[in-house]
Amino acid sequence: MASIDLAEKDTALCNMCRHSIRSRIQNFCLPRLRCSSSERCVLCVLLLKITMCIVPQKYQQTHREFSFEHVRSSDSLYVLTIRGVKDQIPGNIERKFYLFSGSTTAYTIGAHYHLGIAETPPLHGKLSSPSVWRAALDWLKECEERHTCQSTSEHTVLPRRVLDLDGAQGDMDGLKLFESNGHRARYVCLSHCWGPAGCALKTTSHNLDAHKNAIQPEHLPKTFKEAVIFTRWLGVRYLWIDALCIIQDSISDWETESGCMASIYANSYLTLSAVRAADGAGGLFSDVERSANQHEFLHEKDHEKVHIHIRSYIPHSPIDAESNGKKPDGMKPERSADPSFPLLSRAWAFQERILSPRTLHFGTDELYWECRQMTRCECGRKGSVKDWAKGQFVSLLEPPPVKITPDLQLERIQSWQCLVEKYSHHCLTFPSDRLPAFSGLVKKLSDPLSMGRYLAGIWEGDATALVWVVAREPLAPPPASYVAPSWSWAYVNCPVMFCAMSSTDMTFYSIIGSNCIPAGRDSTGSVAVGEIKVKGALELAILTHNVWSFPPSTMLLRWPDSLVRWDTTEAFRSATDLRLLRLATDRVYNHFLILKPVHDGPELGDRYRRLGMISVYLVGGRSRADEQSLAAHSLFKRTEIITLV
């Protein structure tokens, strides 16, 4: 760790600092900063030392301008901006960093300008060092002793196949694939990115017997090797890795085992998350020497010298959304998540993360811990929080109360819809995995929800199941092959959003029948056929140049009166012979489903495909809306039964 000696007294601010303290932003250039520092301005002395630490020497010219901003006082996050850099667009470079004490004491600097110095510890060593791993043992012990995340019993039924690490020494000899046959023991799971080229080592029908005898260590990808090393260090004998424990060229085995994801991850002792690796060559452990990103100097406060440390900003994407500037809420854009954590953008990994009772993320700069009751990181910046993925859905992962009130049922449905929204923001290599990659969560949640049958992404008893829209543009094209029925959110390869409905809002349709046939062995995975019978009010509608007309009526609905949201790039191209199905009314909008007739045989009856949703603004709110709303113009008075496909 670099050490910079600085001794100063906590004196008054200079005129420059005194005028900028209200905005929490300080603009300066080096000559002026050096001059003020020589006059012992407490802030200028500190800024000068920070600037010399984190600004590359080539940008330390005398004419260069800088700005210093205290972004968040809660965790001592600051930003130093280097202005006027010609080879950068838009011409500025930002350096985010933390100020911390390196001890258990937090304090502030400056009698007038209160710079927060957090009590977080410095980071030493590399993530490949067992001395660093001891933090994970502390977190694991705390979870085992104080939480109810998962039983620590040795009597967990192993998955069908696991890697047996017994005898696998440092050279990896003795590693083999083990058919468990109901054997009970602890096991660890690995969550990782396969990468664009796929996994370098897989179990297939051709090498299955060979893998049962021994897996050659020289063939193991770096991530797998390091997962073996850590699992053995942890004292656990068995490790589950999807690429090696599922026969990858067997459709039947893949369907069977992928359908068991709920139990595989939910019953694991711990899941190791290779969150920073884009493929198997990335490894579990980072080789970054963490102390290289930290600097230390002394500050004299109240006649006593105290240590101040500077550390470069560390993204915390595994446990919050700060890396992309968003507050953790149901709509975190994981598809554009911090590039430091490519695993977090993947849909399969999202399911693995939620199902696992405990997850240990191996980042670039530190270890992160997630269980169902706490989050931790080595730098100490994240404690117990509620607005993160796993903790947000704890109520769905646990058995429900004996008596479920209407308010509780609504709360659980809203939590389910939030789960779908978050999942839909994740990426898949194969669009056909849209439902299979969510199947484990469905199996885990189906009993607690008590909402009837699961139908290709929705619950039969959810009155608001069809009131969803594509969350943002650009739209995606429709799937090239059958993925899901058009009425399911799984049909679109885009983030989706459910319209928020309260207990006082009204729905005007009901699902009275269904015909959903699984495409394989997994009852909650891919579907070969997905149809629902819906009872509701339907009207003919024609869209021409952004104006809706209704032949049975003289009413025209113009674009400013409504919000039309198509599902795919092709939906609006066939907008002549349409139907609108009245869905629901909330405090702001009347919602209608846009449907297109499907002409695939007169004997099949009235069949329609979903194209999108139109929401009509209620002028003056719902209490005064009936005379001005779309539903009041002698339309939507006749109830019909139709089939959506």
N, C-alpha and C positions, 0 to 999 in steps of 0.2 A: 504494500500500500504506500502510495506517495505521501510524504509528510512535508507540510509547508508551515514554517514557524511564523506565527503572527501573534503579537501582543499589543493590545490596544485597550483604551479605557472607554467606558460607555458614556461618551460625552454627547453634547447636543448635535443635531443635524445641521448640515450646511444649508444655505439658501436654496440650492437646487433640489435637495431632498425634501426640504420642508414644504415646497410648493407641489410636490408630486405624491405625497403620502395619501391624499384622499382618493386618488384614482388607482392606487396600488400598482401603477406602472411607472417605471423610472427610465427615462431616455438619457443617453449619455454618449460621449466619445472618450477615448482613452486619455488624451491630454488633460481634459477637464477633470476626469475621474482621478488621475494621479495627483493633480493639484489639490483637490478636495481631500484626498486621502492623506496628503502631507499635513493638512490642517486637522487631522484626526477626526473627521466626520465618521461616525460609527458605520453608517450604511455604505459610504463610499469605500472605506477600507475593505469591507466585506465584499462588495461588488468587484473591486479590483482583483482580489484574490480568486473569486469565482471565475471571472473572465479569463485570467491567466491560466486557470486549471482546465477549463472545458472548451475554450476557443482555440482552434488550430493556429499555429504561429503565422501562417500565410494570410490570415484574416485580421491580424492585430496591427494593421496600419494606423497611422495617426489620424487619418481622415475618416476612418470607419465609424459608423454610428451603430449603436446597440440599444436594445430595450430590454428591461428586466421586469418580469411580471410575476406576482404572487398568485398563482392560479387557484390553489385550494389550500386553505389554512388547516383543514382537517388532517391532512397527511403531509404537509410541508412540501408540496409540489410547486416547482417554479419553472419558468421558461425564460431563457436568454435568447433573444433574436438577433442574428447578425444581418444587418441591412445592406442593401446595395451590392449583392454578389452577382457579378455579371454572368457567370456560367451556370446560374441557377434560375429556374422559373418557379415563382414569380419574382425572383431577385432576392429572396430572404432565406436564411437557414435558421431553423429552430433547434435549440438544444434544451431538452427537458431534463430536469434533475431534481434530486431530493437533498434537503439538508437534514442531517440527523446527528444525534449525540453519540451513538455507538454504545450507549449504556441504558440503564433502566430509568434515566432521568430525562424529562423533556423540559425545555425552557425557551424563552424568547430573548431576542437581542434588540436593543434599542429602547430607550425610554419613551420615544415618540412613535417610532416605526417598529411595530412588533413583528419581527421575523420569527416564525415558529420553527423550532428545532425539535424534530420528533425523537422519540426514545427508541428507535429501531436499531438493531444490531448491524455491524458490518458483516459482509459476506466474504468467506475465504474458501480457497480451494476450488476444485472442479467437481462437477456432478458425478464423475466416475469414481470418486473417492468414498470409501466406506465411512470415513469420518463425517462426511456430509450426510450420508444416509441415516445417521443416527437420529436426525430430526424426524424422519418418517417413523422410526420406532416409537418415539415419544408421542406422536400424533396417534399412532395405532393403539398404543397402550391407553391413552386417554379415551379413545372411542370405545375400546373393549370394556373399560372399567366404569365409564360414566354414561354411555349411550345405549340405545336400544336399536342401533342401525342393523346389526346382524348378530346372530348367535356365534359365539366363538367355539362351538362344539366341534370336535374332531369327526363327528358322525354325519357329515354332509355326503349325500350320494354324489359320486363323481359323474361328470358328463360321460357320454358313451366312449369317447376316446380322449386321452390326455397325454401329455408328454411326461414320461417318468424321468426325473432328474437324479434318481438315486445312483450314485457312483459317477455322476458327471462332474469330474474335477475341473480345474482351471483350464485344461486343454479340451474340455467338452467330451471326452471319451465316456461312453456308457449311456448316452442320451438315446432314448427310443420311444416309439409310440406304444401306448398301453391301452388295450381294450379292457375297460373297467368292470364290465359285467356286474354292476350294482355295488362295487367296492365303495367303501365310505372313507373319506379323508378330506382334509383341507386342500384347496387348490387356489391358484392365482390365475387370473385372465390377463391377456394382453389386448389392448385396443391400439390399432395402428393404421396408417395409410398404406394401401397397396402401391399407389403410384400409377401413372399413366401406362407404364409398361407391364403392370401386373406384378405379382409376387415372384421373386427369384426362385423360391423353393416351395413346392406344393405337394401335398399327398394326392396321388391319383390311383386309379385301379391298377396301374402298372407297377408302381413302387410301394404299394400298401404293405405287402409282406416284408419288403426290405426295410421299411421304416419301423415295422414292429420288431425287427431284429436289432437294428441300429441306424441312427441318422448320422451321416458323416459330417463332422464339425466344419470341414472346409466348405461345405455347401450352404451352411446357415447364413442368412443375411445378417448384417450387423445388428439390426434391431432385435432379432430373435436371440442372437448370442448374448446380448447384454440383458435381455429379459431373463434368460436362463441364469446368468451370473447373479442378478439381484434376487431372484426367487430363491436360489440356493442359499444366498447370504441371509435371507429372511428366515430360513429354516423350514421352508415348505417344499415338499417333494414333488408336487404335481403342478403342471402349467398347461393352460388351455390357450392355443393359438389357432384361429379359424383356418388359416391356410394349411396347417398341418393336421388338424383334428377333424376336418371334413374332407371327404373324398371329392375333390374339386371337379372331376370329369363325370361324376355320377349325379344325374338330375334327381333321382329318388333320394339319395343320401343327402344331397344339398337341401332338398325340400324338407326332409325329416329333421335334420340338425338345425337349419335356420329357423324352423318352427319351434325349436327348443331354446331359443335365445333368452326368453324370459327367465327360465329356470337356470340356465348356465351362468348368466351374469348376476342374477339376483341371489344365487346361492354361493357365489365366490367369496373367498376370504378377503381378497383385495384385487382391484383391477389396476394394472400398470398402463398409463396413458403416454404413448410416444407422441406427445402433442406437438413437438417442434419438427418432427421428421416428415418430409413429404413422401417418402417411400422407405423401403426396407434398408436402403443403404445409409439413411440418415442417422440411424442408431437411436438408442434410448438416452444415452449420456452425452451431454455437451462437453466439448473440450475447452470451453472458455475458462480462462483463469479469472475468476470473478473479482479479485482484488484489483485487477488492472483498470477497472472502471470506477475506482473509488480514490478519493484524495482526502487528506486530513491536514488540518492546521489548528493552531491554538488561538483561543480568544479569551481576553481578560474581561470577566464579568464580576462586578462587585468585589474587585481586588483578588479574584480567584481565577486561575487559568482553567478553561474548559475546552474540551476537544469538540471540534466541528468536522463532520465528514460530509463529503459531496459524493453522491452516487448518480450515475446516469439513470435515466428513466427506465423502469422495468415494466413492460406491459403485463397486465393481469387478466388477460382474456379468459383463462380457464374459469375464473370465478367472478368476473364482472365484465362490463362492456366498455370500460373507459378507453380502451385502445382505439375505438372508432368514434369516440366523442358522444356516445349515446348512454342514456340512463338505462340500467337493466330493467326492462319491463317486458311484456309479452312479445315485443316485436323487434328484438335485437337482430340486426342484419348480419347473421353469421356468414352469408355468402360473400360479404365484403369484410370479414373479420381480419384482425391483425395478421399479416403474413408470417409473424413469428409462430403462429399456432395453426398450421394448415389442417390438422386433424379436426379442429373444431368446426370446420365448414362442411364436414362430411355427415350425411344422414345416418349411415350405419353407426358411426361413432356417437351420435347424439343418443340413439337408443341405448347403446352400451353404457353410456355415462349415466343416464337416468336410472337404468335398471340396477347398476352396481351399487351395493350399499356403501362401499368405500372406493375412492379413486385417488391414486397418486399420480399427478401430472409431472413429467420430467420436461421442464422448460429449458430455455437457453441459459438463463441466469440463476434460476432457483427451482426448488421443489414446491409444488402446490398440493394441498390436501383438500379433498371434498368428501364429506360423508353426509348423511341426511340431517345431521344436527349441527355441523360446524364447517367452516372453511379456515384454512391456515396457509401461510406462506412463510418462507424463511426470513424475509425482510421484516415480517411482523406487521405489515400494513393492512392485512385483511383478517378480521376476527369473525365473530358470529354475525352473519347477515341473512336476510330473508329473501331478497330479490335476486336470487340466482337459480339456475335451472333446476337442480335436484331438490333443493329445499322448497321451491315453489310448488312442487307437486307431491309433497310428502303425504298430504291428506288422501290423494288418489292411490298411493302405494300401500296404504294401510286398510285393514277391514273397516267398513263403515259402522256407524252406530246401529243398534238394533232397530231404532225408529228413525226414519229419515223424513224430516219435515219438508214441505215445499220449498222453503227458503234454503235449506241445506242442499236439496236436490239441485236447485238453480245454481248454487255456488259450485257444486261439483261439476255440473255441465259446463259452466264458464271456465273452470280450471281445465277441463278436458279440451275445450276449444282453444284455450291459450296454449296447451301442449301441442295441438295440431298446428297452430300458427307458428310456433317456434320450430317445429320439425320441418314445416314447409319452406323455411328459409335456408335449409341445408341442401347440399349438392349430392347428386348421384351420378356415377359413371354410366349406369344403365337405367333409363327412365322406367323400365319394367320392374325395377326394385322399389318403386314408390310405395306400394302396399307391403311387400315382404319386409322392408327395412323398418317398418312401423309395427309389424305383427307381434313382436315380443312385448311391446308396451301394451298393446290391446289385450293380450292374454293376461298380463299382470293386472290390468285395470277393469277387465270385463265384469268380474264378480262384484267389486265395490260399487260400480256405477248403477247397477240394477235398472238399466234402461232398455231392456229387451234385447233383441238380436243385433249383432254387429253386421252391418251391410256395407262392405267395400269402402270403409272410411267413416261411416256415420252410424248412429244408434237409432234403431227403429222407433224408440219412444221419445226421441229428442224433437220437440216441436219446432226448434229453430235450426235443425240440421241442414236445411237447404239455403239458409240466409247467410251466404258467404260470397265474397268477391275476391278477385285478384288484387293483391295489396298494392302493387305498384307496376308502372311500366318500365321497360318495354315488355310487351306481351310476348309469350313464346308461341311457336306454331303448335298446332295440334299434334298429338303423338303419332308417329309413323305407323305404329302397330298398336293393337289393343292393350291398354294399360289399366283402365278403369272406366266405369260408365260416366257419361258426361255430367250427371248430377252430383258426382262425388268430387270433393276438392282434390282427390288424387289424380283426376284426369288432367289437370293443368300442371305443367312443370314450372311453376312460379310460386312465390310466396303468396299465401292467402290470408284473408282476414274475415272473421265473423262479425256481423253487425251486432253491437252490444244491445242486448234485450234485457229489460227488467221484468219484475213480477207483474207490473201493471201494464206492460205492453201486450198487444194482441196478435195472434197468428190466425190465419184464415184458411189453412190447408191441413191435411192430415195424411199420413202414410198408412194405408189400409191393407197393403199386401206387398210381397216382395218375391223375387226369384233371383237369388245370388248363388251362383255355382262356383266353388273353388276351382282354380285351374290345376291344382296339384294336391298334395297331401296336407298342406297347411291350411286349416279351415279359416284362418284370418289373414292369409297371404294373398297372392294373386287370384284374380277371378277370371273365369272364362266367359261368364254371363252375369250381367248386373242390371236388373230391372226392378223398379218399384211402382206400385199403383198408388196414385195420389188422388185424393178427393179435394176439389177446390173450384174456385170461380175462374173461368177462362174467357178471354175475348180475343177476337181477330184484331191484328194491328199491322200497319204498314209504315215502314220508315223510309222517308224520301228526303234527302238533303237535310238531315238532322231534324226533321219534323215528323212526329208520330201522328197518324190519322187512324180513326176507328170507323170503318164503314157502317156499322149499325147506328152510329151517332154522328152528329155534326162537329164533335169536339176535335180540336187539334191541340197537340201538346208540343210546344216548342222547346228547343234545347236549353235555354236558360232556366226553364221550370223543372228540369230533371237532371239527374246524374246517371249517365249510361256507362256501365262498365262491362266490357266484353271479356270473355274468358280466354280467347286465343286470337292470334293474328288473322285467322280465317273466318272468325265468327261473323263479323260485320259485312262480309262479302256476299252473304246470302240473306239479306235483310228485307225481303219483299213480302213473302208469305209467312208471317210470324203470328205467334200467340203470346199473350201476356197472362201469366198465372199469378193471382194475388197471393202474396206470401204473408206479409206482416206489416204492422204499423207500430212505430216507436214514437218518441217525443218529437222527432224532427221529420221523419220521412214515412211515406208509404212505399213498401218494397214489392216489386213485381219481378217474376222470373221471365226471361225472354226465351221462348221456345220455338223450335223449327220442326214442322211435321216430318216424320220419317215415313217414306212411302216404300215399304218393303212387303206389301201384300195386304189386300183388303180384309183377309180373314184374321189378321192380327189386331184389328181394332185401332183406336186412336193412340198412336205412339209418337212421342216427341223427344227431341234431343235438346239439351240445354245449350244456349249460346252466351248467356250473360245475365246481368240483373240491371234493372232500372229502378232508381230511387227518386220518388217525386216529393219535392219539398212541400211541407205542410205550412201554408201561409198562416202566420199567427199562432202556430202550435196546434196540437191535436184537438183542443177544445173548440176551436173555431174552424176546423179544417174541412169538415164533411161537405160543406156547400162549395168548396173550392178545390177539392181533391179529385183525382182521377176516378176514384171509385164512386163518385156521387152522380156522375152524368149518365144515369140509367144503364150503366155498365156493371159488369161483374155481379149480376144479380142471380145468375143461373149456375147451380152447382153441377159439376161433371166429374166423372171418374176417368182418368187418363193414365197411360203408362209412360214413364220416363226411362229412357235407355242410355 
